[in-house]
Amino acid sequence: MTGVPEGTTVTVVIPCLDEAGALPGVLAAVPPGYRVLVVDNGSRDGTADVARLHGAAVVTEPRRGYGAAVQAGVAAAPEGIVGFLDGDGSMDPADLPGLVDALDDADLVVGRRIAVEPGVWPLHARLGNRLLAMRLRRRYRVDVHDIGAMRVVRRSTLLALGPLHPRFGYPLDLLVRAAAAGLTVVERDIDYRNRTHGRSKVSGSWRGTAATVRDFWAVR
């Protein structure tokens, strides 16, 4: 684990809702030496069983919501570094070590999604993301261009920020709280691909995107 101090644990938290189809490929791509913690957020397709079958620890979070699932994973993770990514196959776990290395000069490292396949980012999702990132830069002086799901941070740093938004507003709330706490936030490019199974709960429809934007704008 390049750049990780000896004895430091890196735990990859993967919040999941009905990702049984994509999860095996995601878990197989996690770098060697990283612990994996799948948070099952009410799946009905056997996601938890698939995760266990492929060697991941599983936490069940019955409260629906991306933020609730993430925070359940953080609570269950050991001290050290925690990384996060979606379980749909759209992000490459092989990008995580680059973000971990960047923690040498930052408190929080976030992935900036760069599309590497056609059709990966619907117009409505891309525009909503661009608008929110612009708000972050102008209002909170956080120099990021994406509000994505891949990030790495020390667990103690994250816990010090307190409870964050329980639904889709979590990624924005995290960056806003980080800015208020004076944390150093850096951005690194990551590959962004089409999800391997199913349809996105966020960008897969105008309704999903609208719900996400609503939660984001509720963050102050």
Secondary structure, 3 states (H helix, E strand, C coil): CCCCCCCCCEEEEEEECCCCCCHHHHHHCCCCCCEEEEEECCCCCCHHHHHHHCCCEEEECCCCCHHHHHHHHHHHCCCCEEEECCCCCCECHHHHHHHHHHHHHCCEEEEEEEECCCCCCCHHHHHHHHHHHHHHHHHHCCCCCCCCCCEEEEHHHHHHCCCCCCCCCHHHHHHHHHHHCCCCEEEEEEEECCCCCCCCCCCCCHHHHHHHHHHHHCCC
